[in-house]
Amino acid sequence: MGKRTLLWGLLALVGCDDGDDPAAQQGTLDAAIQADAGPGVDALAPDMAAPAPTVPDSGLYFLGVRLVEVGGIELAFQAEIETTAAAGGGGSIDRFVFRAVGAARSVSEPLFELTDLAIGADGAFALPETAFVLPAAFSPSGSDVEVRMELAAQVTGADGFCGVVSGEVVTIGTTLTASTFAAVPFGTEGPQPPAACGGGGPRTYPRAESCPDLVVGRNTLTTGEQDREFFLYLPANHDPSGSWPLVVLHNGLGQAAMDTLGDTQMPEFVDDLGFILIAPESYEGGGVEWDSLSSADSPDLALFDDLLRCSEEKLGVDPDRVHVAGMSAGGLYTGYLAMYRAEVIASAAAGSGGLLAPVREDAPIPPFLMMWGGEADMAVDTDFNRQALDYIATLRRLGRPIIGCNHGQGHRWLPEFTPWVLHFLLAHRLGDDMAFSNPLPAPFPDFCEVEP
């Protein structure tokens, strides 16, 4: 796992290098407004019938932030502002206090405070580059996140402003140039807060126009506006007219599909257990190796949907026996898919997994196996012990079935884990309840149990 840390939290707006040139910042903002508004949205268009007030009211604002460069994750912050309007137009933000927003709308201590920010007669203003640390308690990774942030903003009315976030999440070395935000009065944001000018929502990615013939080994599928590669393994007696279970295995951060295939040695079981194995390659620019940070559509969801469709069409995969697995970042994506593709997955198994996106409360989450390495399960400044325990607690709260396996050996998936992981996965069909109860039978190890 490499420098692109799992601080999926990135929970920070970030800012950096558009320089100090207001014209450059405004050009970036104008371009983002046009790109983000979407069809039929006239937000901030030059020919608006009535000009918006150039100074927002004083008060508390909810800032929804969409980190475009990080899988489109949407994050929550609070701004407390005090403003003064000038007689001839424009004015100032006399005080700007920035806080993180957590679960149940809990609010952090101030992350930073700025004063005397000028607002132009056209309603444009900027927050200068500011460095701060997002506390671990407000980071999904459970670790502090060092960030720098700069905002180029536009007042949209007496009760809002929006614009572009630029900068860097220093902890993971991720640069932001086109991320967006929108601010509305705190408490009025609703269940899907705006996170861009014009309230432009996340985009939808195209699926494959047709399914290519699939062969053992490396394949390419054009989906989600990208050419995506994946490895395919078929049992020796495979016949596409039959009905076959499918396991989709996802790699960890900084890894390739072949790395995870080698670590788990899963291909060695394809013939004996009679299942089809697909290991897709992640793509550069995915959220945390995979797009697991937001409920929005993504290139990775497009790939997953098309892998299922094409494997059913070309390989005879049984749609009632689709299973997902992954390690580390792939384990996080497994936890994500179990929520956001619950209707098509029969079972899921995550090594050092969890969930970074919002919990989907109504998801019919399939039987789930979580294995992790105890308190020593740390990687790239992320506490996977906490991630695993939080996911188990979430499924217990939702009344969904889960087996917990704390192997106590740190951040790893050993080859000897694979037989019982596959035993768990392949025991389920779509819609099944948990197929096992305590005490768990062989081949499960003693450190596994069905969570009450």
Buried (B, 14 or more C-beta within 10 A) or exposed (E): BEEBBBBBBBBBBBBBEBEEEBEEBBEBBBEBBBBBBBEEBEBBEEEEEEEBBBBBBBEBBBBBBBBBBBBBBBBBBBBBBBBEBBEEBBBBBBBBBBBBBBEEEEBBEEBBEBEEBEBBEBBBBBBEBBBBBBBBEBBBBBBBBBBBBBBBBBBBEBBBBBBBBBBBBBBBEBEBBBBBBBBBBBEEBEEEBBBBBBBBBBEEBEBBEEBEEBEEEEBEBBBBEBEBBBBBBBBEEBEEEEEBBBBBBBBBBBBBBEBBBEBBBBBBBBBEBBBBBBBBBBBEEBBBBBBBBBBBBBBBBBBBBBBBBBBBEBBBBBBBBBBBBBBBBBBBBBBBBBBBBBEBBBBBBBBBBBBBBBBBEEBBBBBBBBBBBBEEBBBBBBBBBBBBBBBBEBBBEBEBBBBBBBBEBBBBBBEEBBBBBBBBBBBBBBEBEBBBEEEBEEEBEEEBBBBE
